[in-house]
Amino acid sequence: MLDVAIINYGMGNLFSVFCACKSIGLNVQITDDKEVIRNSKIIILPGVGAFGAAMEIIKKKNIDKSIYEHIDKEKKIIGICLGMQLLFERSFEFTLNKGLGILKGDVKMFSKDESNLLNVGWNKITKKKKNTLLDLNTDKDSFYFIHSLFVEPKDSKIISAVSEFNKKKFCCGIKYKNIEAFQFHPEKSADFGLKIFQSLKNEINKNY
């Protein structure tokens, strides 16, 4: 059985995520094949781009059905950046767009009152939960962000980490049952990000 299936819906840092997984010894494949996704232990939903366009492609390829099936089987799914946002109910990017609706909450723009709406670069995070893929990381670690929208979960208890932009804290990590996601890019965060993939490998070795 494949360790990790990186879902290919035409958007995202697919190769960077692939390389990060390979570097710590995971059996990984980039795919949109339903059978491959079905037979994988874990799926990663990456993403860079527009929310509405991403959902359109996901539905056109019926990838949403594969994701729901994976969730129903209580198998782990990881969202990265746009991939994290897509897990929620709706986004207010440009126009209102419906997401996968797996998690309750909205995707919102940073305040238009601020001069800078794009959070890009390295920032620290503050962990809010234990027993997550961030367990090997510390609050001294920095991660690479590039985004102008953030998720606002309806249930604050699922927030696993927060960061700060324009002097305001926002959710940058979530964990709910078999779902974990990050607003930052662990695959672009050097050794700090590789700790997350190592935690993933440890989890696979323990549970499969």
N, C-alpha and C positions, 0 to 999 in steps of 0.2 A: 504494500500500500504506500502511495506517495505521502511523504511527510507534509509538504506544503504545496498547494496550488495557488499561484498568483493569478488572479482573474484578469484576463485581457479583454477590456471593453474599449480599447483604442485610446485610452487616456491614462497618464500616470507615469511614474518613474519605474517602469517595469524592470528594466535591466539593472538598475541600481538596487532594487529590492532583491532581485534574483542573486546578484553578486554578494549581497550581505548575508543571505541565507546560505549560499554555497561556502562562504568563508568560514562559517562555524560548523560545517559538515552536514547540513540538512539536504535531504533528497527533495529537490524542488523543481517545479515546471511552470512556465508561463503558458496559460491556456484559456480557451473559452469553450472547450469540449465538455459537455455535460457529464459524460461518463468519467472523465478524469477528475472533474470537480467532485463528483459523487463518491469516488473511491479515495479521496484524499483525507488525511487526518485533520488538517487545518487549511482554511482558505484565508488569503490576504486580499483585501479589497483596497488597492492603492488609488491614487487619483490626483491629477493636477488639471484644472480647467473649470469649465462652467457647469454648474449643478444641473440645469435643465437639459443641456446637451448630453450630459452623462446619463441621466435617467432615460432619455429617449433611446440611446444606444443599448442600455441594459435591458430595456423592455423589448426592443426590436430583436435582440439576440436571445430573449427568454432567459437571460442570466439571473433575473430576479427570482425565477422559480427555483433555480439551482441553489441560490442563497437561502431562500425560505426553507427548502428541504434540508439543507445543511444545519440550519438553526433548529428545525424540528427534531433532528436526530441528536440534538444537544452536543454537536461537534463545535469546536472553537472557530471563531471568525475574528479577524483583526482588520480594522479599518485604519487607513493612513491618510491624513489631510482631507482631501475631498471625499475619500473613501469613508472617513469617519462621519462627515456631514451627511452623506447619502443614507446612512443608517437611520436618520431621524425622519420626522413626519413631513416637514416642509422647510423650504428655503425662501428667503426674501431677496435673493440675488436677482437684480434686474426686475423680474416679475415673480409672482408667487408660483412656486413649483412644488409638487408633491414628491417626497422621497420614498424610501423603502418602507418607512413606518415601523421598523423593528423596535426602535426606541422612541419614547415620547419626548417631544421638544422641538424647538425651532432652530434654524440657522439664520443668524442675523448679521448685518453689516456693523462694523465699528461705527461709533457715533460720527455723523456728518459734521458735527461741530468742531471736530479735531482737524488740524491742518494735514495730518498724515493718517491715511486710512489703510496703508499697507504695512503690515508687520512682517518685516523681512530681516533675517539675520539670526544671530545666536542669542538665545535667552535662557535663563535658568527657569526651573520649574520647582514647585512645592508639592510634594507627595501628600495625598489625603487618605490613602487606603493602603493596607498591607495585603500580602498574598496576591500580588499582581505581577505583570511582566516588568515592572519597574523596581522589583525588590533588590536587584543588584546595583541599582543606581542610587545616588545620594542627591541631596538638594544642592550640592556644589556642582553637579554636572550641568552642562549646557547643551541645548539642542537647537537644530536649525529649523526656523519657521519661515514660511512665505505664504501669507494669506491675508485677505481683507474681510473675511467673514469668520464667525465663531459659533459654536453650538451653545444653546442654552437649554439644558435638560430640564424637564418638568420635575424630576425627582433628583434633588441635589445629592442624594446618597450614592448615586452611581458615579459621581465625579471622583476619579482616582488621582488627578493632578490639576494644578492651576498654574498659570503664568501671568505676566503683567505686560500690558501695552498701553501707552498713553496714560500711565499711572492708574490703570484700572485692571483688576484681576479678571481673568476669563478662564473658562474650562478648557484645558488642553489634553485631558485624558479621561477616559471613562472605563469602568468595568461593571458589567451586569451579567451575572450568570456566566455563560460561555462566550460572552462578547467582550472584547477589549479594543480600544481605538485611541488614536493619538492625533492631535492637530499638527504637531511637528513631524518632521521627517527623520525617523530613526536611521533610515538607510543613507542619509546624508549627514549624519551627526557623528561621524568618526567612531572612536572607541566608546564614547558614551552611548551611541546608538547600538553598537554591536552588543552591549550588555543586554539589551532588550531581546535581541535575537538569540543570545546565549540562554537567557531565561526561558525563551520559547523552546529551545532544544531540550533544556532540562525538564520542562513540562511534558514534552513528547516522550522522553525516555521514562518518565515516571508513570505516565497514564496509558501508554500504548504498548 
